[in-house]
Amino acid sequence: MILLLGGTSETAALAAALAAAGHRVVVSTATEAPLELPAHPLVSRRCGRLDATAMTNYLRDSSTSALVDAAHPYATETHANAEQAARAAAIPYFRWCRAESGLDGLEGVAVAIDHDDAARLAFSYGRTVLLTVGSRNLEPYVREAARTGLGLFARVLPLKESLDACHRAGLPEAAILAARGPFSVEENRAAIRLAGAGTVVTKDGGIEGGLPAKIEAARIEGCRLVVVRRPAVDIPDGQSFQSIISLLQALPRLR
């Protein structure tokens, strides 16, 4: 059995390919958010967050043969827990890595090293800010909004934990745009206009994460775009993959 940490747009394709190759696949997601998976007898799903200890226990109890980590590129805690759990359970760990976007030199696009840097940069332009970075790193932006007196809106998933995070951070209800992507250029433009934003903050989610549509929407609406740089990946050779074919070639010995 392979445990596939997913929930991203690549999850279905990875699960389908692994199952077609004869592997039993359990797709693990942190929440019960809707996720289209292949209707294949070898594919099933479990939901709920797992820390390193719980994941280790799950791997051992289920006799998992390998862990394929296709969690979101910015889910650093999940990646760390997965690596630790795979080591503890003495099974191979494979990391799915999205291709990064080429952002250098794009007009109107600035790259920040982290959320603190992105918050300072976004509010330095003196206009209302629209966040499209999820609900887990709101505090730096809320602080900068209070310090500068500028408007702040956040587009987050329509899930209780996301909305609760917004409330805890002090965002008023009117500043929360609850919606689920992927978002088209027009949908991004509509959110920008609704917020009256002059700056949009996002992550480098690549094509799969809808970054090109955000770049185009910001360009059309005359917005600056601040992109939080993707966390550095330090995975040994042979454990990091951007190609499903290459990943499958690394797995036959596990059957």
C-alpha positions in Angstrom: 0.0 0.0 0.0 1.1 3.5 -0.7 0.0 6.5 1.4 -0.5 9.5 -0.8 -0.6 12.8 1.0 -2.8 15.0 -1.2 -5.6 17.4 -1.6 -4.0 19.4 -4.3 -4.9 19.5 -8.0 -2.3 16.8 -8.8 -3.8 14.3 -6.4 -6.3 12.6 -8.7 -3.7 12.1 -11.5 -1.1 10.7 -9.1 -3.7 8.3 -7.5 -4.9 7.1 -10.9 -1.4 6.5 -12.2 -0.3 4.6 -9.0 -3.4 2.5 -9.0 -3.1 1.7 -12.7 0.4 0.5 -12.0 -1.0 -2.0 -9.5 -0.5 -0.1 -6.2 -3.2 0.1 -3.6 -3.4 3.8 -2.7 -4.8 5.6 0.3 -5.2 9.3 -0.3 -4.8 11.2 3.0 -6.1 14.8 3.3 -6.1 17.1 6.2 -9.8 18.0 5.8 -13.0 16.6 4.3 -13.1 19.2 1.5 -14.5 17.8 -1.7 -11.8 16.1 -3.8 -12.4 14.3 -7.1 -10.6 11.0 -7.1 -10.5 8.2 -9.7 -13.3 5.5 -9.2 -10.8 2.7 -8.9 -11.0 -0.3 -6.6 -7.4 0.3 -5.5 -8.0 4.0 -4.5 -9.5 5.0 -1.1 -9.4 8.1 1.1 -8.8 9.0 4.7 -9.4 12.5 6.2 -7.9 14.2 9.2 -4.6 15.9 10.2 -1.8 13.7 11.2 1.2 14.8 13.2 4.5 12.9 12.9 3.6 10.4 15.7 0.1 9.7 14.4 1.4 9.4 10.9 4.1 6.9 12.0 1.5 4.8 13.8 -0.7 4.9 10.8 2.1 3.8 8.5 3.0 0.9 10.8 -0.5 -0.2 11.5 -1.5 -0.2 7.8 1.7 -2.0 6.6 2.3 0.9 4.2 5.1 0.2 1.7 5.9 3.8 0.8 4.8 7.4 1.4 4.3 9.7 -1.6 4.1 13.3 -0.3 2.1 15.5 -2.7 0.9 18.0 -0.1 0.8 21.7 -1.0 4.3 23.1 -1.8 3.9 25.5 1.2 2.7 22.9 3.7 6.1 22.8 5.4 4.8 21.2 8.6 3.1 18.4 6.7 6.3 17.7 4.7 8.4 17.6 7.8 6.0 15.3 9.6 5.9 13.0 6.6 9.6 12.7 6.3 10.0 12.0 10.0 7.2 9.5 9.9 8.6 7.6 6.9 12.0 7.4 8.6 10.5 6.1 11.9 8.4 3.5 10.0 11.5 2.5 7.9 9.7 3.0 4.6 10.7 5.0 1.4 9.7 8.6 1.2 9.0 10.3 -2.2 8.2 14.0 -2.6 6.2 15.3 -5.5 7.5 18.8 -6.4 5.6 21.2 -8.6 7.6 23.2 -11.1 8.3 26.7 -9.9 7.1 29.7 -11.9 9.5 32.0 -13.7 8.7 35.3 -11.9 11.9 37.2 -12.2 11.6 40.3 -14.4 7.8 40.2 -14.6 6.4 43.8 -14.6 4.3 44.6 -11.6 5.3 41.4 -9.7 7.5 41.4 -6.6 8.8 38.3 -4.8 8.9 38.2 -1.0 11.0 35.8 1.0 8.3 35.0 3.6 4.9 36.3 4.9 6.4 39.0 7.1 8.3 40.3 4.1 5.3 40.1 1.9 3.1 42.0 4.4 5.6 44.8 4.6 6.0 45.0 0.9 2.3 44.7 0.1 1.2 47.6 2.3 4.2 49.8 1.3 2.3 50.5 -1.9 -0.4 52.4 -0.1 -3.4 50.6 -1.4 -6.0 48.0 -0.2 -4.6 44.5 -0.1 -6.3 41.3 -1.2 -4.8 38.1 0.3 -5.0 34.9 -1.6 -2.6 32.9 0.5 -5.0 30.9 2.6 -5.9 31.3 6.3 -2.8 30.0 8.1 -0.5 33.1 7.9 -2.9 36.1 8.4 -1.3 37.7 11.4 1.5 39.7 9.6 -1.0 41.2 7.2 -3.5 42.1 9.9 -0.7 43.9 11.8 0.4 45.8 8.8 -3.2 46.8 7.9 -3.6 48.1 11.4 -0.3 50.0 11.4 -0.9 51.6 8.0 -4.6 52.1 8.2 -5.1 50.4 4.8 -7.8 48.0 3.8 -7.3 44.2 3.9 -9.4 41.5 2.4 -8.7 37.7 2.5 -10.0 35.1 0.1 -10.1 31.7 1.9 -11.7 28.3 1.6 -15.3 28.1 2.7 -14.4 25.8 5.6 -15.1 26.3 9.3 -11.4 26.1 10.2 -10.5 28.8 7.6 -13.3 31.1 8.7 -12.4 30.6 12.3 -8.8 31.5 11.6 -9.9 34.7 9.9 -12.0 35.6 13.0 -9.2 34.8 15.4 -6.9 37.1 13.4 -9.4 39.9 13.7 -10.7 40.2 10.2 -14.2 41.5 10.0 -16.8 39.4 8.3 -17.1 41.9 5.4 -13.4 41.4 4.7 -13.6 37.6 4.2 -14.2 36.3 0.7 -15.0 32.6 1.1 -14.6 30.7 -2.1 -13.0 27.6 -3.5 -10.8 27.6 -6.6 -9.5 27.0 -9.1 -10.3 30.6 -10.2 -10.4 31.9 -13.7 -9.0 35.3 -14.8 -12.5 36.8 -14.6 -13.1 35.3 -11.1 -9.9 36.8 -9.9 -10.7 40.1 -11.5 -14.1 40.1 -9.7 -12.5 39.5 -6.4 -10.0 42.3 -6.9 -12.9 44.7 -7.8 -15.0 43.5 -4.9 -12.1 44.3 -2.5 -11.2 47.5 -4.3 -7.6 46.1 -4.1 -4.5 47.7 -5.6 -2.3 44.9 -4.4 -2.8 41.1 -4.5 -0.7 38.8 -2.4 -0.4 35.1 -3.4 1.9 32.1 -3.4 3.9 30.5 -6.2 1.4 27.7 -6.7 2.5 27.3 -10.3 0.1 26.5 -13.1 -1.7 23.9 -10.8 -2.3 26.6 -8.2 -3.7 29.1 -10.6 -0.9 31.6 -10.5 -1.0 32.5 -14.2 -4.7 33.5 -13.9 -3.8 35.7 -10.9 -0.9 37.4 -12.7 -3.2 38.1 -15.7 -6.0 39.4 -13.5 -3.7 41.7 -11.6 -2.2 43.0 -14.9 -5.7 43.8 -16.3 -6.9 45.5 -13.1 -3.7 47.5 -12.7 -2.7 45.8 -9.4 0.7 45.0 -8.1 1.2 41.4 -7.3 3.3 40.2 -4.4 4.3 36.5 -4.5 5.6 34.7 -1.4 8.6 32.6 -2.4 8.2 28.9 -2.2 10.0 27.2 0.8 13.3 25.7 -0.2 13.2 21.9 -0.8 16.1 19.9 0.5 15.3 16.3 -0.6 18.1 13.8 -1.5 18.5 12.7 -5.1 16.1 9.9 -6.0 13.4 11.1 -3.6 12.1 14.2 -5.4 9.9 14.0 -8.5 8.2 16.2 -11.0 7.3 13.5 -13.5 4.7 10.8 -12.8 6.7 8.4 -15.1 9.8 8.9 -13.0 7.9 8.4 -9.8 6.4 5.1 -11.1 9.9 3.9 -12.2 11.1 4.3 -8.6 8.2 2.2 -7.2 8.1 -1.2 -8.8 10.4 -2.7 -6.2 7.8 -1.9 -3.6 5.1 -4.2 -5.0 
